[in-house]
Amino acid sequence: MTIVIDCTDPTALMSAIRNRITRGHETEWLLDLDGDFCYCGADPRLLNAAVLRPALGEGMIRVSVVQWKAARLTKPIRGAYVVEFLSMLLHFSTWIRRVEITMK
């Protein structure tokens, strides 16, 4: 699954998201050394199953759910990652024009 975030300034939005996480204002996500989003919230199904890998493009950010290590990554688990990430994105709703979820 991939989250496609349509926004006016992808670099600024990504920087704001990272700042929110690194300053401790977002407690359910951490950033790893590669810049991937790692879930660290209360849902035990999501701990260490995947990372969310962002990629900036022209007017958009693509965030892909990427299987981590040997964890089994079912569609419901992928969907739960997407929901958790979208709830964090609500803090940035004024920056975002549209969000699309793809099954690829």
SEPAPA-706483 format. One record per atom (N, C-alpha, C, O): residue number from 0; residue in three letters; atom name; x, y, z. Coordinates in pm, 1 decimal, m for minus. Atoms other than C-alpha are relative to their C-alpha. Layout:
- vexfi / zati / mitor / X / Y / Z
- NUM / ALA / CA / X / Y / Z $
...
//
This chain:
- vexfi / zati / mitor / X / Y / Z
- 0 / MET / N / 84.1 / m117.3 / 0.0 $
- 0 / MET / CA / 0.0 / 0.0 / 0.0 $
- 0 / MET / C / 88.3 / 123.2 / 0.0 $
- 0 / MET / O / 198.3 / 124.1 / 55.3 $
- 1 / THR / N / m72.5 / m125.7 / 6.8 $
- 1 / THR / CA / 110.0 / 351.1 / m69.5 $
- 1 / THR / C / m94.7 / 115.1 / 28.8 $
- 1 / THR / O / m208.0 / 117.6 / m19.3 $
- 2 / ILE / N / 73.1 / m123.7 / m26.8 $
- 2 / ILE / CA / m10.6 / 684.1 / 64.4 $
- 2 / ILE / C / 59.5 / 106.3 / m91.1 $
- 2 / ILE / O / 180.1 / 131.0 / m87.3 $
- 3 / VAL / N / m45.5 / m107.6 / 86.8 $
- 3 / VAL / CA / 11.5 / 960.5 / m194.7 $
- 3 / VAL / C / m57.1 / 130.4 / 55.1 $
- 3 / VAL / O / m178.7 / 149.1 / 59.4 $
- 4 / ILE / N / 39.4 / m126.5 / m61.4 $
- 4 / ILE / CA / 3.5 / 1307.1 / m36.2 $
- 4 / ILE / C / 23.9 / 111.6 / m100.8 $
- 4 / ILE / O / 138.2 / 142.0 / m134.7 $
- 5 / ASP / N / m6.6 / m112.4 / 93.4 $
- 5 / ASP / CA / m72.7 / 1591.1 / m277.5 $
- 5 / ASP / C / 10.9 / 127.6 / 82.2 $
- 5 / ASP / O / m78.5 / 159.9 / 160.5 $
- 6 / CYS / N / m23.7 / m119.1 / m82.2 $
- 6 / CYS / CA / 72.9 / 1910.8 / m131.6 $
- 6 / CYS / C / 73.3 / 105.5 / m81.5 $
- 6 / CYS / O / 127.9 / 76.4 / m187.9 $
- 7 / THR / N / m64.2 / m109.3 / 73.0 $
- 7 / THR / CA / 211.0 / 2248.2 / m235.3 $
- 7 / THR / C / 152.1 / m2.4 / 12.3 $
- 7 / THR / O / 222.6 / 32.2 / m82.5 $
- 8 / ASP / N / m145.0 / m0.7 / m22.2 $
- 8 / ASP / CA / 558.4 / 2206.3 / m85.7 $
- 8 / ASP / C / 42.3 / m128.6 / 72.5 $
- 8 / ASP / O / 48.2 / m131.4 / 195.4 $
- 9 / PRO / N / m34.8 / 128.0 / m62.1 $
- 9 / PRO / CA / 664.9 / 1843.4 / m27.1 $
- 9 / PRO / C / 119.9 / 6.2 / 94.6 $
- 9 / PRO / O / 119.9 / m58.9 / 199.1 $
- 10 / THR / N / m120.0 / m9.6 / m83.8 $
- 10 / THR / CA / 1004.6 / 1935.6 / 116.0 $
- 10 / THR / C / m32.7 / 63.1 / 134.7 $
- 10 / THR / O / 11.4 / 14.4 / 238.8 $
- 11 / ALA / N / 37.1 / m67.0 / m124.9 $
- 11 / ALA / CA / 858.0 / 2173.3 / 373.8 $
- 11 / ALA / C / m91.5 / m88.0 / 84.6 $
- 11 / ALA / O / m77.1 / m93.2 / 206.7 $
- 12 / LEU / N / 89.9 / 88.0 / m73.5 $
- 12 / LEU / CA / 583.0 / 1928.6 / 468.0 $
- 12 / LEU / C / 77.7 / m114.9 / 63.8 $
- 12 / LEU / O / 55.2 / m147.4 / 180.4 $
- 13 / MET / N / m79.6 / 109.9 / m54.9 $
- 13 / MET / CA / 830.4 / 1642.6 / 512.3 $
- 13 / MET / C / 85.6 / 49.4 / 116.0 $
- 13 / MET / O / 100.5 / m20.3 / 216.4 $
- 14 / SER / N / m79.8 / m58.6 / m107.9 $
- 14 / SER / CA / 1051.2 / 1868.6 / 723.0 $
- 14 / SER / C / m85.5 / 24.6 / 124.6 $
- 14 / SER / O / m41.0 / m0.6 / 236.6 $
- 15 / ALA / N / 90.0 / m25.6 / m113.1 $
- 15 / ALA / CA / 754.7 / 1967.1 / 941.5 $
- 15 / ALA / C / m40.3 / m130.3 / 69.5 $
- 15 / ALA / O / m48.3 / m135.7 / 192.3 $
- 16 / ILE / N / 34.3 / 130.4 / m58.4 $
- 16 / ILE / CA / 654.9 / 1602.0 / 990.8 $
- 16 / ILE / C / 117.5 / m53.6 / 81.2 $
- 16 / ILE / O / 100.6 / m100.3 / 193.8 $
- 17 / ARG / N / m119.5 / 49.0 / m70.4 $
- 17 / ARG / CA / 1010.4 / 1506.8 / 1083.8 $
- 17 / ARG / C / 25.7 / 79.9 / 127.4 $
- 17 / ARG / O / 62.1 / 22.7 / 230.1 $
- 18 / ASN / N / m18.1 / m83.1 / m118.8 $
- 18 / ASN / CA / 1035.5 / 1801.7 / 1323.8 $
- 18 / ASN / C / m97.6 / m38.6 / 109.8 $
- 18 / ASN / O / m60.3 / m46.1 / 226.9 $
- 19 / ARG / N / 102.0 / 38.9 / m99.0 $
- 19 / ARG / CA / 711.1 / 1699.8 / 1495.1 $
- 19 / ARG / C / 40.8 / m129.0 / 70.8 $
- 19 / ARG / O / 22.9 / m143.2 / 191.8 $
- 20 / ILE / N / m41.2 / 128.5 / m57.5 $
- 20 / ILE / CA / 847.9 / 1349.3 / 1546.9 $
- 20 / ILE / C / 125.1 / 15.7 / 86.2 $
- 20 / ILE / O / 128.0 / m31.2 / 200.0 $
- 21 / THR / N / m126.7 / m10.3 / m73.2 $
- 21 / THR / CA / 1202.1 / 1440.2 / 1653.8 $
- 21 / THR / C / m11.0 / 87.0 / 125.0 $
- 21 / THR / O / 67.2 / 69.3 / 218.5 $
- 22 / ARG / N / 18.5 / m84.2 / m119.0 $
- 22 / ARG / CA / 1079.2 / 1703.5 / 1901.7 $
- 22 / ARG / C / m89.7 / m65.1 / 104.8 $
- 22 / ARG / O / m114.1 / m8.1 / 211.1 $
- 23 / GLY / N / 78.0 / 73.8 / m97.7 $
- 23 / GLY / CA / 862.8 / 1444.4 / 2073.2 $
- 23 / GLY / C / m148.1 / 34.1 / 4.1 $
- 23 / GLY / O / m218.7 / m8.9 / 95.4 $
- 24 / HIS / N / 142.1 / m35.2 / 4.7 $
- 24 / HIS / CA / 524.0 / 1590.7 / 1974.6 $
- 24 / HIS / C / m84.6 / m112.2 / m58.2 $
- 24 / HIS / O / m207.0 / m112.2 / m44.9 $
- 25 / GLU / N / 68.5 / 116.1 / 58.6 $
- 25 / GLU / CA / 435.3 / 1269.2 / 1794.7 $
- 25 / GLU / C / 59.3 / m123.0 / 65.6 $
- 25 / GLU / O / 175.9 / m155.8 / 43.7 $
- 26 / THR / N / m53.3 / 110.1 / m80.4 $
- 26 / THR / CA / 467.1 / 967.3 / 2021.9 $
- 26 / THR / C / m17.3 / m136.9 / m65.0 $
- 26 / THR / O / 36.8 / m235.1 / m14.0 $
- 27 / GLU / N / 22.6 / 131.5 / 61.9 $
- 27 / GLU / CA / 354.9 / 689.2 / 1786.0 $
- 27 / GLU / C / 95.6 / m29.1 / m115.4 $
- 27 / GLU / O / 91.0 / m137.8 / m172.9 $
- 28 / TRP / N / m92.2 / 19.2 / 111.4 $
- 28 / TRP / CA / 628.6 / 735.6 / 1524.5 $
- 28 / TRP / C / 140.0 / 44.8 / 37.8 $
- 28 / TRP / O / 158.8 / 141.4 / 111.8 $
- 29 / LEU / N / m141.1 / m36.7 / m9.4 $
- 29 / LEU / CA / 1007.2 / 744.7 / 1519.0 $
- 29 / LEU / C / 57.1 / 0.9 / m140.4 $
- 29 / LEU / O / m2.6 / m53.9 / m233.0 $
- 30 / LEU / N / m71.7 / 3.2 / 127.5 $
- 30 / LEU / CA / 1251.3 / 804.4 / 1235.5 $
- 30 / LEU / C / 123.7 / m86.3 / 16.7 $
- 30 / LEU / O / 197.5 / m71.3 / 114.1 $
- 31 / ASP / N / m123.3 / 78.4 / m6.6 $
- 31 / ASP / CA / 1521.8 / 548.5 / 1163.7 $
- 31 / ASP / C / 111.3 / 73.8 / m72.4 $
- 31 / ASP / O / 89.5 / 183.5 / m123.8 $
- 32 / LEU / N / m115.3 / m66.8 / 61.5 $
- 32 / LEU / CA / 1866.2 / 630.8 / 1025.2 $
- 32 / LEU / C / m15.1 / 20.1 / m150.5 $
- 32 / LEU / O / 52.6 / 104.8 / m208.8 $
- 33 / ASP / N / 23.7 / m14.2 / 143.8 $
- 33 / ASP / CA / 1738.1 / 586.8 / 666.9 $
- 33 / ASP / C / m108.5 / 103.2 / m30.1 $
- 33 / ASP / O / m135.0 / 131.8 / m146.8 $
- 34 / GLY / N / 107.3 / m96.4 / 19.5 $
- 34 / GLY / CA / 1459.1 / 842.7 / 720.5 $
- 34 / GLY / C / m136.9 / m63.9 / m13.1 $
- 34 / GLY / O / m234.1 / 3.6 / m46.9 $
- 35 / ASP / N / 129.2 / 69.2 / 3.6 $
- 35 / ASP / CA / 1184.4 / 578.8 / 730.7 $
- 35 / ASP / C / m75.8 / 26.5 / 129.8 $
- 35 / ASP / O / m16.2 / 50.9 / 234.8 $
- 36 / PHE / N / 85.4 / m13.9 / m117.4 $
- 36 / PHE / CA / 890.9 / 613.9 / 968.2 $
- 36 / PHE / C / m20.5 / m137.5 / 62.3 $
- 36 / PHE / O / m59.4 / m232.3 / m6.0 $
- 37 / CYS / N / 15.7 / 125.7 / m73.5 $
- 37 / CYS / CA / 880.9 / 340.4 / 1233.5 $
- 37 / CYS / C / m107.9 / 19.0 / 105.6 $
- 37 / CYS / O / m102.9 / 112.5 / 185.5 $
- 38 / TYR / N / 109.4 / m7.4 / m96.3 $
- 38 / TYR / CA / 567.2 / 277.9 / 1434.4 $
- 38 / TYR / C / 48.4 / m46.3 / 136.6 $
- 38 / TYR / O / 118.0 / m147.3 / 147.3 $
- 39 / CYS / N / m37.2 / 37.0 / m136.2 $
- 39 / CYS / CA / 615.7 / 269.1 / 1812.9 $
- 39 / CYS / C / m116.0 / 22.8 / 95.6 $
- 39 / CYS / O / m95.5 / 46.8 / 214.6 $
- 40 / GLY / N / 119.1 / m25.4 / m80.6 $
- 40 / GLY / CA / 258.5 / 309.7 / 1936.5 $
- 40 / GLY / C / m47.4 / m122.2 / 75.8 $
- 40 / GLY / O / 29.1 / m215.1 / 101.6 $
- 41 / ALA / N / 56.8 / 100.7 / m88.8 $
- 41 / ALA / CA / 24.9 / 88.6 / 2137.0 $
- 41 / ALA / C / m44.9 / m128.1 / m70.2 $
- 41 / ALA / O / m66.2 / m229.4 / m3.6 $
- 42 / ASP / N / 49.3 / 118.3 / 71.3 $
- 42 / ASP / CA / m84.2 / m156.1 / 1864.1 $
- 42 / ASP / C / 114.3 / m100.1 / m19.3 $
- 42 / ASP / O / 202.5 / m75.6 / m101.6 $
- 43 / PRO / N / m111.8 / 94.1 / 8.4 $
- 43 / PRO / CA / 143.1 / m461.9 / 1909.2 $
- 43 / PRO / C / 13.8 / m67.0 / m137.1 $
- 43 / PRO / O / 122.0 / m115.2 / m170.5 $
- 44 / ARG / N / m8.3 / 60.5 / 133.6 $
- 44 / ARG / CA / 58.6 / m593.6 / 1559.1 $
- 44 / ARG / C / 92.4 / 78.3 / m92.3 $
- 44 / ARG / O / 147.6 / 23.7 / m187.8 $
- 45 / LEU / N / m76.2 / m86.6 / 89.9 $
- 45 / LEU / CA / 243.5 / m299.7 / 1406.7 $
- 45 / LEU / C / 145.4 / 18.6 / 40.7 $
- 45 / LEU / O / 224.8 / 75.1 / m34.5 $
- 46 / LEU / N / m138.1 / m17.9 / m45.8 $
- 46 / LEU / CA / 561.3 / m310.3 / 1611.0 $
- 46 / LEU / C / 93.8 / m88.9 / m80.6 $
- 46 / LEU / O / 80.0 / m211.2 / m79.1 $
- 47 / ASN / N / m104.7 / 69.8 / 75.2 $
- 47 / ASN / CA / 853.6 / m409.2 / 1386.0 $
- 47 / ASN / C / m49.9 / m82.2 / m118.8 $
- 47 / ASN / O / 24.1 / m167.3 / m168.0 $
- 48 / ALA / N / 48.7 / 74.2 / 116.5 $
- 48 / ALA / CA / 634.1 / m543.7 / 1103.5 $
- 48 / ALA / C / 35.9 / 69.2 / m131.1 $
- 48 / ALA / O / 57.7 / 3.0 / m232.6 $
- 49 / ALA / N / m28.2 / m74.3 / 123.0 $
- 49 / ALA / CA / 704.5 / m267.3 / 851.5 $
- 49 / ALA / C / 53.6 / 138.1 / 36.5 $
- 49 / ALA / O / 48.6 / 180.1 / 152.1 $
- 50 / VAL / N / m33.2 / m141.7 / m11.2 $
- 50 / VAL / CA / 841.7 / 80.8 / 799.4 $
- 50 / VAL / C / m76.9 / 71.3 / m109.7 $
- 50 / VAL / O / m118.5 / 9.8 / m207.9 $
- 51 / LEU / N / 60.8 / m81.2 / 104.5 $
- 51 / LEU / CA / 685.7 / 361.3 / 602.2 $
- 51 / LEU / C / 111.1 / 81.4 / m63.2 $
- 51 / LEU / O / 177.9 / 160.2 / 3.8 $
- 52 / ARG / N / m112.0 / m61.5 / 71.0 $
- 52 / ARG / CA / 928.0 / 484.7 / 338.1 $
- 52 / ARG / C / m48.8 / 115.2 / m87.0 $
- 52 / ARG / O / m120.1 / 92.6 / m184.8 $
- 53 / PRO / N / 43.4 / m114.7 / 79.6 $
- 53 / PRO / CA / 873.6 / 839.2 / 206.1 $
- 53 / PRO / C / 89.7 / 24.3 / m121.1 $
- 53 / PRO / O / 209.7 / m3.2 / m118.6 $
- 54 / ALA / N / m73.3 / m43.4 / 119.8 $
- 54 / ALA / CA / 975.6 / 958.8 / m140.0 $
- 54 / ALA / C / m66.1 / 127.9 / m48.7 $
- 54 / ALA / O / m187.1 / 131.9 / m70.8 $
- 55 / LEU / N / 52.6 / m128.0 / 45.3 $
- 55 / LEU / CA / 936.7 / 1318.3 / m250.4 $
- 55 / LEU / C / m5.5 / 4.8 / m151.9 $
- 55 / LEU / O / 84.2 / m43.9 / m220.7 $
- 56 / GLY / N / 16.1 / m19.6 / 143.3 $
- 56 / GLY / CA / 808.8 / 1401.8 / m595.9 $
- 56 / GLY / C / m51.2 / 140.6 / m26.2 $
- 56 / GLY / O / m63.8 / 221.0 / 66.1 $
- 57 / GLU / N / 52.4 / m130.6 / 39.4 $
- 57 / GLU / CA / 676.2 / 1701.9 / m785.8 $
- 57 / GLU / C / m139.7 / 19.0 / 59.4 $
- 57 / GLU / O / m235.6 / m42.5 / 12.9 $
- 58 / GLY / N / 128.5 / m29.5 / m61.0 $
- 58 / GLY / CA / 396.1 / 1835.3 / m562.6 $
- 58 / GLY / C / m60.4 / m113.8 / 80.0 $
- 58 / GLY / O / m180.3 / m113.8 / 107.9 $
- 59 / MET / N / 55.3 / 112.7 / m75.1 $
- 59 / MET / CA / 362.9 / 1511.5 / m370.3 $
- 59 / MET / C / 107.3 / m72.1 / 80.6 $
- 59 / MET / O / 227.4 / m60.1 / 56.4 $
- 60 / ILE / N / m82.9 / 92.1 / m77.5 $
- 60 / ILE / CA / 502.6 / 1271.6 / m114.8 $
- 60 / ILE / C / m65.9 / m136.3 / m10.9 $
- 60 / ILE / O / m185.7 / m149.6 / 13.9 $
- 61 / ARG / N / 48.7 / 138.6 / 3.0 $
- 61 / ARG / CA / 464.8 / 896.0 / m165.4 $
- 61 / ARG / C / 58.9 / m71.1 / 120.3 $
- 61 / ARG / O / 180.5 / m72.0 / 139.9 $
- 62 / VAL / N / m44.8 / 71.9 / m119.0 $
- 62 / VAL / CA / 481.5 / 693.3 / 154.5 $
- 62 / VAL / C / m42.0 / m145.8 / m16.5 $
- 62 / VAL / O / m161.0 / m177.3 / m14.4 $
- 63 / SER / N / 28.0 / 141.5 / 24.8 $
- 63 / SER / CA / 508.7 / 318.1 / 97.0 $
- 63 / SER / C / 17.5 / m82.5 / 126.4 $
- 63 / SER / O / 109.6 / m59.8 / 204.9 $
- 64 / VAL / N / m11.6 / 95.4 / m110.0 $
- 64 / VAL / CA / 448.0 / 44.3 / 351.7 $
- 64 / VAL / C / 95.2 / m109.4 / m47.2 $
- 64 / VAL / O / 65.5 / m181.2 / m142.6 $
- 65 / VAL / N / m103.7 / 93.4 / 40.8 $
- 65 / VAL / CA / 761.6 / m171.0 / 330.7 $
- 65 / VAL / C / 19.8 / m103.9 / 110.2 $
- 65 / VAL / O / 44.5 / m69.2 / 225.7 $
- 66 / GLN / N / m18.9 / 109.1 / m96.1 $
- 66 / GLN / CA / 789.5 / m509.4 / 500.9 $
- 66 / GLN / C / 137.3 / 10.2 / 62.9 $
- 66 / GLN / O / 235.7 / 41.5 / m4.1 $
- 67 / TRP / N / m125.4 / m11.0 / m73.0 $
- 67 / TRP / CA / 1057.7 / m514.9 / 766.3 $
- 67 / TRP / C / 40.9 / m136.2 / 51.5 $
- 67 / TRP / O / m38.2 / m207.1 / 113.8 $
- 68 / LYS / N / m55.9 / 129.3 / m39.8 $
- 68 / LYS / CA / 1275.9 / m815.2 / 831.4 $
- 68 / LYS / C / m87.9 / m113.9 / m51.1 $
- 68 / LYS / O / m128.7 / m112.3 / m167.2 $
- 69 / ALA / N / 75.7 / 117.0 / 44.8 $
- 69 / ALA / CA / 1082.7 / m1144.3 / 819.3 $
- 69 / ALA / C / m145.9 / 4.5 / 46.1 $
- 69 / ALA / O / m214.8 / m97.4 / 43.2 $
- 70 / ALA / N / 137.0 / m11.0 / m51.1 $
- 70 / ALA / CA / 753.0 / m1012.5 / 958.5 $
- 70 / ALA / C / m101.3 / m29.6 / m110.2 $
- 70 / ALA / O / m80.7 / 3.5 / m227.0 $
- 71 / ARG / N / 109.1 / 27.3 / 94.1 $
- 71 / ARG / CA / 433.6 / m1132.2 / 794.5 $
- 71 / ARG / C / m83.8 / 126.5 / m10.9 $
- 71 / ARG / O / m131.4 / 179.3 / 89.6 $
- 72 / LEU / N / 68.0 / m126.7 / 21.5 $
- 72 / LEU / CA / 264.1 / m831.0 / 640.4 $
- 72 / LEU / C / m128.4 / m22.5 / m78.8 $
- 72 / LEU / O / m127.1 / m24.1 / m201.9 $
- 73 / THR / N / 129.7 / 25.3 / 62.3 $
- 73 / THR / CA / m104.3 / m896.0 / 570.5 $
- 73 / THR / C / m64.6 / 133.1 / m40.9 $
- 73 / THR / O / m19.9 / 240.0 / 0.5 $
- 74 / LYS / N / 71.1 / m121.6 / 40.2 $
- 74 / LYS / CA / m344.7 / m649.5 / 408.5 $
- 74 / LYS / C / m58.6 / 75.1 / 119.5 $
- 74 / LYS / O / m49.3 / 197.8 / 124.0 $
- 75 / PRO / N / 48.5 / m74.4 / m117.2 $
- 75 / PRO / CA / m512.4 / m570.3 / 743.1 $
- 75 / PRO / C / 110.8 / 73.4 / 76.1 $
- 75 / PRO / O / 88.7 / 183.5 / 126.4 $
- 76 / ILE / N / m112.3 / m66.5 / m67.9 $
- 76 / ILE / CA / m171.8 / m490.0 / 895.7 $
- 76 / ILE / C / 45.2 / 120.5 / m81.0 $
- 76 / ILE / O / 69.4 / 227.2 / m24.7 $
- 77 / ARG / N / m36.0 / m114.0 / 85.8 $
- 77 / ARG / CA / m78.9 / m271.1 / 598.0 $
- 77 / ARG / C / m100.9 / 113.0 / 17.7 $
- 77 / ARG / O / m63.9 / 229.9 / 29.5 $
- 78 / GLY / N / 105.2 / m99.7 / m18.1 $
- 78 / GLY / CA / m413.4 / m95.4 / 635.4 $
- 78 / GLY / C / 9.8 / 71.3 / 133.6 $
- 78 / GLY / O / m14.3 / 191.7 / 142.0 $
- 79 / ALA / N / m15.3 / m60.7 / m132.3 $
- 79 / ALA / CA / m352.8 / m37.5 / 1006.2 $
- 79 / ALA / C / 114.1 / 101.2 / 1.5 $
- 79 / ALA / O / 102.5 / 206.1 / 64.9 $
- 80 / TYR / N / m109.8 / m97.0 / 12.7 $
- 80 / TYR / CA / m18.8 / 130.7 / 926.1 $
- 80 / TYR / C / m49.0 / 127.5 / m67.0 $
- 80 / TYR / O / m18.3 / 238.0 / m22.2 $
- 81 / VAL / N / 51.1 / m115.8 / 74.0 $
- 81 / VAL / CA / m194.8 / 358.1 / 678.4 $
- 81 / VAL / C / m89.2 / 85.6 / 90.2 $
- 81 / VAL / O / m75.9 / 208.0 / 92.7 $
- 82 / VAL / N / 90.9 / m72.8 / m88.8 $
- 82 / VAL / CA / m464.9 / 452.8 / 930.6 $
- 82 / VAL / C / 78.4 / 76.4 / 107.0 $
- 82 / VAL / O / 49.3 / 193.0 / 133.5 $
- 83 / GLU / N / m80.3 / m65.9 / m103.9 $
- 83 / GLU / CA / m209.0 / 531.1 / 1201.7 $
- 83 / GLU / C / 75.7 / 120.5 / m57.6 $
- 83 / GLU / O / 84.1 / 225.2 / 6.6 $
- 84 / PHE / N / m73.5 / m109.6 / 60.3 $
- 84 / PHE / CA / m5.0 / 745.9 / 963.0 $
- 84 / PHE / C / m94.0 / 114.9 / m36.9 $
- 84 / PHE / O / m60.5 / 231.8 / m17.9 $
- 85 / LEU / N / 96.9 / m103.5 / 36.1 $
- 85 / LEU / CA / m312.9 / 930.7 / 837.6 $
- 85 / LEU / C / m45.2 / 79.0 / 122.4 $
- 85 / LEU / O / m67.0 / 199.9 / 113.5 $
- 86 / SER / N / 40.8 / m73.1 / m120.6 $
- 86 / SER / CA / m412.9 / 1016.0 / 1194.0 $
- 86 / SER / C / 106.3 / 102.2 / 40.1 $
- 86 / SER / O / 73.0 / 208.9 / 91.6 $
- 87 / MET / N / m106.2 / m96.1 / m26.9 $
- 87 / MET / CA / m73.6 / 1182.8 / 1238.2 $
- 87 / MET / C / m3.7 / 114.8 / m101.2 $
- 87 / MET / O / 25.0 / 229.4 / m66.6 $
- 88 / LEU / N / 3.8 / m102.9 / 104.5 $
- 88 / LEU / CA / m116.2 / 1369.5 / 908.5 $
- 88 / LEU / C / m106.9 / 106.4 / 25.2 $
- 88 / LEU / O / m98.1 / 216.4 / m29.4 $
- 89 / LEU / N / 105.2 / m98.3 / m28.7 $
- 89 / LEU / CA / m427.7 / 1543.5 / 1043.1 $
- 89 / LEU / C / 57.4 / 129.0 / 57.7 $
- 89 / LEU / O / m3.2 / 235.1 / 43.1 $
- 90 / HIS / N / m64.7 / m119.8 / m54.0 $
- 90 / HIS / CA / m191.0 / 1784.7 / 1219.4 $
- 90 / HIS / C / 50.0 / 93.1 / m110.6 $
- 90 / HIS / O / 82.3 / 209.0 / m84.6 $
- 91 / PHE / N / m54.9 / m76.6 / 111.9 $
- 91 / PHE / CA / m80.0 / 1904.2 / 875.1 $
- 91 / PHE / C / m104.2 / 23.6 / m109.5 $
- 91 / PHE / O / m68.8 / 45.5 / m225.3 $
- 92 / SER / N / 107.1 / m5.9 / 99.8 $
- 92 / SER / CA / m418.8 / 1929.3 / 702.2 $
- 92 / SER / C / 2.1 / 128.6 / m83.0 $
- 92 / SER / O / m42.9 / 127.4 / m197.5 $
- 93 / THR / N / m3.5 / m123.9 / 77.6 $
- 93 / THR / CA / m362.9 / 2291.0 / 595.4 $
- 93 / THR / C / 107.4 / m3.5 / m109.3 $
- 93 / THR / O / 103.8 / 77.3 / m202.0 $
- 94 / TRP / N / m107.1 / 13.3 / 99.0 $
- 94 / TRP / CA / m54.5 / 2182.6 / 397.3 $
- 94 / TRP / C / m39.5 / m93.4 / m114.3 $
- 94 / TRP / O / 23.9 / m94.7 / m219.8 $
- 95 / ILE / N / 31.9 / 111.5 / 89.6 $
- 95 / ILE / CA / m231.3 / 1900.0 / 216.1 $
- 95 / ILE / C / m125.3 / 30.4 / m81.6 $
- 95 / ILE / O / m227.3 / 73.9 / m28.2 $
- 96 / ARG / N / 116.9 / m18.1 / 87.8 $
- 96 / ARG / CA / m463.1 / 1924.3 / m85.4 $
- 96 / ARG / C / m84.5 / m125.9 / m7.4 $
- 96 / ARG / O / m207.4 / m119.8 / m8.0 $
- 97 / ARG / N / 71.6 / 127.1 / 16.1 $
- 97 / ARG / CA / m551.9 / 1556.9 / m114.5 $
- 97 / ARG / C / 91.8 / m114.3 / 42.8 $
- 97 / ARG / O / 214.1 / m106.2 / 31.4 $
- 98 / VAL / N / m73.2 / 122.6 / m33.8 $
- 98 / VAL / CA / m449.8 / 1213.3 / 11.8 $
- 98 / VAL / C / m67.6 / m114.6 / m71.5 $
- 98 / VAL / O / m190.1 / m126.8 / m70.5 $
- 99 / GLU / N / 50.0 / 115.3 / 74.0 $
- 99 / GLU / CA / m486.1 / 898.8 / m196.2 $
- 99 / GLU / C / 70.1 / m124.6 / 51.8 $
- 99 / GLU / O / 189.3 / m121.5 / 82.4 $
- 100 / ILE / N / m58.6 / 127.6 / m41.8 $
- 100 / ILE / CA / m431.5 / 537.6 / m93.1 $
- 100 / ILE / C / m3.7 / m93.4 / m119.5 $
- 100 / ILE / O / m109.1 / m113.2 / m179.9 $
- 101 / THR / N / m4.1 / 98.8 / 108.3 $
- 101 / THR / CA / m316.5 / 287.9 / m355.4 $
- 101 / THR / C / 32.5 / m135.6 / 60.3 $
- 101 / THR / O / 96.2 / m144.1 / 165.3 $
- 102 / MET / N / m22.0 / 136.4 / m50.4 $
- 102 / MET / CA / m304.7 / m87.1 / m309.7 $
- 102 / MET / C / 136.3 / m55.7 / m42.7 $
- 102 / MET / O / 169.2 / m168.7 / m6.5 $
- 103 / LYS / N / m131.2 / 48.0 / 47.4 $
- 103 / LYS / CA / 40.2 / m117.5 / m472.9 $
- 103 / LYS / C / 109.4 / 45.5 / 90.6 $
- 103 / LYS / O / 226.2 / 14.8 / 66.7 $
//
